[in-house]
Amino acid sequence: MMNLAPYQRFWLLALWIGWAALLFGGFLFGRWDAAEQRRMPLWTRMFSSAALVLAAWSLFIFTRQTPLAHFSLFIALGMTLGLLGDLFMAQVLPAPNRVMAGIAAFGFGHIFYIIALLGFGNRFGLADPMARWAAWLAWMAVAVVGWYILVFRGQETSALHWAALPYALLLASTAGVATGLALQAPLLTPLALGAALFLLSDLILAGQLFSGLRFPFIGDVVWLTYGPGQMLIVFSVLLAFDLVRR
């Protein structure tokens, strides 16, 4: 791991433990909500994302005097917008259309993630065109197939159904760029896994919202893929720092 002062290590570990306790504790000890098909209460979900926002900005502060400052800044911005999307989707923040507001917040968050990943790859020699483009195209195909099966097929389509396609492609772009980096630097595999989990979570949520997909604990499954996905993206700053020191 990157060189951190003892208090910095303790702070990041405390945030990670807090995130895990909120997310998994909410699932284990929450009360069953049959309408939402979940056990996790609202407050544990929102505060788990807030813990990751704190971790992301802490990592930026810890790396702001290093070559990783650009990367950690845009990861922090992306995670902050992720929390904003959570608040819109949960109707904690008012919006005329919670789904569109959430899509907008998450979408801009992923633009920041992509800027971070592309900038990192370009700066540190991880911009092999074959790895980058092959991974990107593969994830584009996954997103299109997932959108067609879970959102479009057999539905009376609306503007929201079509808006879900470019959004899925944007999330798949994050997964593609992250996978391209991992193909060149296996140390970054957790980053690629995090982006893939985010996309998986979104596809499940899209199926729930647009085509009535329903199975036991679907609300928890969305968060048990989304939350770890965001965590892996945020804490990949530590792995990236180790990589550039080599």
Long-range contacts (C-beta under 8 A, 24 or more apart in sequence): 1-238, 1-241, 1-242, 2-62, 2-63, 2-238, 2-241, 2-242, 2-245, 4-62, 8-58, 8-62, 11-58, 12-55, 12-58, 12-59, 12-235, 15-51, 15-52, 15-54, 15-55, 15-58, 16-55, 16-231, 16-235, 18-51, 19-48, 19-51, 19-52, 19-55, 19-227, 19-231, 22-47, 22-48, 22-51, 23-48, 23-223, 23-224, 23-227, 23-228, 27-220, 27-223, 27-224, 33-219, 36-219, 37-214, 37-215, 37-216, 37-217, 37-218, 37-219, 37-220, 38-217, 38-218, 38-219, 38-220, 38-223, 39-217, 39-220, 40-219, 40-220, 40-223, 42-90, 42-92, 45-86, 45-90, 45-223, 45-227, 46-83, 46-86, 46-87, 46-90, 46-92, 48-227, 49-79, 49-82, 49-83, 49-86, 49-227, 49-230, 50-83, 52-79, 52-82, 52-83, 52-230, 52-231, 52-234, 53-79, 53-80, 53-82, 53-83, 55-234, 55-235, 56-80, 56-234, 56-237, 59-234, 59-235, 59-237, 59-238, 60-237, 63-237, 63-241, 66-241, 67-123, 67-124, 67-244, 68-120, 68-237, 68-240, 68-241, 68-244, 70-116, 70-119, 70-120, 70-123, 71-116, 71-119, 71-120, 71-237, 71-240, 72-116, 72-237, 73-116, 74-112, 74-113, 74-115, 74-116, 74-119, 75-112, 75-113, 75-116, 75-233, 75-234, 75-236, 75-237, 77-109, 77-112, 78-109, 78-110, 78-111, 78-112, 78-113, 78-116, 78-233, 79-109, 79-230, 79-233, 79-234, 80-109, 81-105, 81-106, 81-108, 81-109, 81-112, 82-106, 82-109, 82-230, 84-109, 85-109, 99-160, 99-209, 100-160, 100-163, 103-163, 103-164, 103-167, 106-167, 106-171, 106-202, 107-167, 107-170, 110-170, 110-171, 110-173, 110-174, 111-170, 113-174, 113-195, 113-233, 114-170, 114-173, 114-174, 114-177, 117-174, 117-177, 117-178, 117-181, 117-191, 118-177, 120-181, 120-240, 121-177, 121-180, 121-181, 121-184, 124-243, 124-244, 126-180, 126-181, 126-184, 126-185, 128-180, 128-183, 128-184, 131-180, 131-183, 131-184, 132-176, 132-177, 132-180, 133-180, 134-180, 135-176, 135-177, 135-179, 135-180, 135-183, 136-173, 136-176, 136-177, 136-180, 137-176, 138-176, 138-179, 139-172, 139-173, 139-175, 139-176, 139-179, 139-196, 139-199, 140-169, 140-172, 140-173, 140-176, 142-172, 142-175, 142-199, 143-168, 143-169, 143-171, 143-172, 143-199, 143-203, 144-168, 144-169, 146-199, 146-203, 147-203, 147-206, 150-203, 150-204, 150-206, 150-207, 150-210, 150-211, 150-213, 151-206, 151-207, 151-210, 151-211, 153-211, 154-211, 155-210, 155-211, 160-210, 161-210, 164-206, 164-210, 167-202, 168-199, 168-202, 168-203, 168-206, 171-195, 171-198, 171-199, 171-202, 172-199, 174-198, 174-199, 175-199, 178-233, 185-243, 187-239, 187-242, 187-243, 188-236, 188-239, 188-240, 188-243, 190-232, 190-235, 190-236, 190-239, 191-232, 191-233, 191-236, 191-239, 191-240, 193-229, 193-232, 194-228, 194-229, 194-230, 194-231, 194-232, 194-233, 194-236, 195-229, 195-233, 196-229, 197-225, 197-226, 197-228, 197-229, 197-232, 198-225, 198-226, 198-229, 198-230, 198-233, 200-225, 200-229, 201-225, 201-226, 201-229, 202-226
